[in-house]
Amino acid sequence: MIYGRSFQALWAACLAITVAAFAVQIVPILGLISHFLLTPWWPTLFLNAAFVLMAVDALIGSKNRKLLILPMVWFGGYALVAGVSYVEVYLMNRAAEKMNAQQLPTWYKATNNLRVINGPTDSNFASDLRSEAMIRFYDIDEVYSDGSRSTRLSRESCPGTMGADIIDGVSYTRIWRGTYPSKGPMQSANGICMVSGPRTPPSNIISVTAREISYREGLVAGLIQDFDVAVPNREPFTLRSVTVSPLPWIPMPVAGCHFKGGFGDQWDNDCHAYFEHPSWRRNTDTTPLKVVARALGLKSATIEERMPNLTWTPVGRH
């Protein structure tokens, strides 16, 4: 009975901490402080610990077998739901692979031209399909955008001394590599420049138009985005980028309140509770950039690989 009372006190305390951690976030000042203590993620630890201790209590503590019902429902029911989420991700990926099977013939750099029109909801956070990234990592030197503009890799030094300059409506951006502090000092490429400005596109051009991003939450979390591809002298087709993740096998409940607009804005008592997903950005092989480049037959080649004699100037450490 002593062991039984000990286990009961432990799992009861874990449940009490979970409830208290959520309750304090309703109060603006306490909620702000609790966010620095990562309180919304406490249920992942304490709620799971409560059900584990409850099962131990039922087996070797008070030996009240009825206590096993709640841990079985919590972990067993969650495992079933997580399994369903894995099936849903599998079906979504297979459907996308079927859509993306319409690959073009080999990309001919000398004759092919490309225009990429991003959607109104695209951002650096949500999509990696950007002209600069395509030029940086694939064997293509110029990408046109909506209207009479393009971004191109110019074999000339950027004007000015800053990392990016805008002169007469034309943007000049240096090519950098390296990050502080793990990969050494930043380096700037010599004799090349990323130039973005007005430029009339040729009439014979492949156009990739992004549709609005679909954000997924619930069993599956992540982004889905379709791209309409128009190719001269052939039927248009649609590509799909699916970057989603299923639920993890271990329950990761999160419960908390948030700022109304963003960090530093007015506190909002519109609290929420959900199960955390692993980062869907780990699925890097199906991002918009990878899907479009693979369908067009673009060869993966960084600027360094395309220009092996390129020299770099260290910026220096701070």
N, C-alpha and C positions, 0 to 999 in steps of 0.2 A: 504493500500500500504506500510505503514511503516513496518508492520509485514511481508509482502511479501518480501521486500528488506532484512529484517533481516534474514529470513530463507534462502533466496538465498545466502546471504553472508556466512552463516554457512555451507551449504552443498557444496558450491563452495570451501570453505577453507578446508573442509575435503578431497575433491578430490585432491586439490593442495598438501596437506600434504602427501597423499598416493603416488602421482607421485614423489614428492621430496624425500620421504623416499627411494624409489627404485633407483632414479637417483644418490643419493650421494653414494650408495654402489658400483657404478662402479669405483669410484676413490679409489685406494688402501688404502691410509691413512684414508680417511673418511669412507671407508667401514669397516676398522678394528674397528674404534671408534664406528660406528653405530651398530656393532654386540654386543658390550657391553651394548648398549642401547636397545637391542632387536628390532631394527628397522625392520628386516624382518617380524615381527609379527604385526607391526603397521596397515597394511591393514585390519586385522581382526576387529580392533576397528574403524578406520576412514572410511573405505569403507562402512561398514555396517551402520555407523552413517550417512554417506552422503546420502544413499538411504532412510533411515528412515526420515531424515530431508526433503528430496525431496518430500516424500509422504505427510508429514505434510504441507509443503509449498503448495502442490497441493490442499489440503483439506481446510486449514484454513488460508493460507498465501496469495499468489498471486491468488489462486484458478484457476490455469491453469491446468485443468484436464489432459492435455496431459503429464504432468510431472509424472503422475501415471504409465505410461507405463514402464519406466525404473525400478522403484522399483518392479513392478509386475514381470517383466522378471527376475530380479536378484533373488528375494526371491522365487517366484513361480517356476521358472525354476530350481533353485538349489534344492528346495524341491522335485521336480520330479526326479532329478538325484539321490538325496540321497535315495529316495524310491527304485529306481532300485538297488542301492548298497546293501540295506537291503535284497532285494529278492535274489541277487547274493550270499550273505553270507549264507542265509538260504539254498539255493540249494547246495552250497559247503559243508556245515555241514551235510546235509542229505546224500549226496553222500559218505562222509567220514564215517558216522555212518553205512551205508550199508556195506562198505568195512571192517569195524572193528567188524562186528557182529560175526566173526569166532573166538570165544573165546575158549581157551584150557580148558581141565578139571582142577580141582583144582590143584594148584601148590604144589608138594610134595618136601618140603625142603630137606628131607633126601636123595632123589634119583634123583631129577632134577638138571641139571647144565645149566648154561647160558653163552653164548658168545655174546657180543655186539661189532659190527664193525661199527664205525662211519665213515661218508663220508668225503671226502677230504675238503669240504667247511664248515664242522661243526666247531663251536667254542663255547666257554662259553657264548658268547653274543647271538648266534642264537639258540642253542639247549641245553636243560637241560638233555638230555639222556647221562649221564655219570655214570661210575661205582661207583664213590664215592657217588653220589646223590642217586643212587638206593639202595646201602647198607645202607646209612644214614636214609632213610625214608621208606624202605620196608623190609619185613622179608626174607632177603637173605644175606648171609655172604660172598659170593664170586662171582665175575663176571669176566669171561675171556674176553680178547680182541683179536685183530688180532695178529696172531702168538702165540708163546708159552709164553704168559704173562697173569697175572691175578692181580686183586685188591681184597684184602680180609680183613676181620675184624679179627685181631689176638687178642686172649686173653692174651696179654703180653704187658708190658710197652714199649713205644718207646725208642730206645737208644738215647743218647745225651740229651741236654738241650734245643735245638731249637725246633721250631714248626714243621719243616720238615728236615730230614736228608737223604742223599743218601750214602749208604755203599755197595761197591762191586756191583754196578748196581741195588741195591734194594732200593726203596724209602719208608721211614717211616714217616708217617704223624700223628700228634696228632689229636684227636677229640675235637673240640671246640664248645662252645655254648655261647650265650650272645653277645651283641654288645655295643659299646660305642655310646652315653651315656645313651640311653633310657632304655635299658634292664639290666643295671648293669654291673659289670666288666666281662671281658672274663673269662671263666672257662675251664680248661683242664680235660678231663676224665682220671681217674686213672685205670691202669691195662688193657687198650685196646689200639690198634694201627691200623691204616690203612696202610697195607703193599702192595706195588705194585712192582712186579718183575717177573723174569722168572719162569714159572710153566707150566708143560705139561698138556693140557686139556684132560679130559676123552673122549673116542670115542663116548659115548652116550650123546650128548650135543645139546641143542636148540640154534640155531644161529639166531641173529637178525642183518641184514645188512642194514645200512642206505644208501638211495640214495641221490643224490645231492639235496640240498635245493633249492626250487623255491621261489624267492622273488616276491611278488605281489605289484604293485603300481597302482594308478589310482582310479577307483571307489572303489576298495577294496585294503586295505594295510595289509601286514603281510607276513607270511611264510607258505609254504606247503611242507611237506616232507613225502615221502613214505618209508616203511621199509619192506624188504623181510624177512619172517620168515620161517626157515627150521626146521622142527620137525621130529625126527626119527619115521619111520613107519607111516607117514601120508603125505598127499599132502601139499606142501608149499603154503603159502598164503601171501598176502600183506596187511599191515596196512597203514593208512594215518593219519598224524597229520595236522590239519588245525587251525592255530592261526592267524586269520584275523579280521579286524574290518571294518564296513561300514563307510560312511561319516556321520558326526554329522548332526543333523537337522538344526543347525544354521551355516551359512557359516563362514568358518575360513580360508580366503585366506592368503597365505604367499608368499612374493616376496623378493628375495635377491640374493646376490652373495656369493661366498664361497672361502675357501682356496683350492689350487690345490691338495695338498696331504692330509693335515690335519691341525689342528690348529697350527699356527706358521710357516707353509710353505709359499710358494709364493702365493700371491693373484691371483685369477683367475677371469676374467671378464665373464666367462660363467655363466650368471645369470639364475635364474629359478623362476617360479611362479607355485603354486599348492594350492590345498585345503588340509588343515591339517586333519589328522584322529586322533581319540582318540587312546590311547595306545592299540595295539592289544595284549600286554602281560597280560592284565587283564583277558583274556580268559584262565585261568590257567588249566581248566579241560581238555583241548585238546592239551596240550603240548606233545612233543614226549615221555617224561618220563611217563606221566599219561596214554597215549594211549597204549604204549607197556606193562606197568605193568598191566593195566586192562585186556588186551587181554591174557596175560600169566596167569592170575589168581593170581598174587602176592598180598599178604595181606599187606595193608598199616600199617606199624608199625615202629616207630622211634627206635633208639638205646636205648633211655631211657625207652621206653615201653617194649622192649625185655629184657632189663637188669635193672629191677627196683632197684636192690641193688647197682647199679653203683654209685661211689662217684666222686666228682668233686673238683678240686683245683682252687680257684680263682687266677688269674694272678695278680690282683691288678689294681688300677686306676693310670693313668698318670697325 
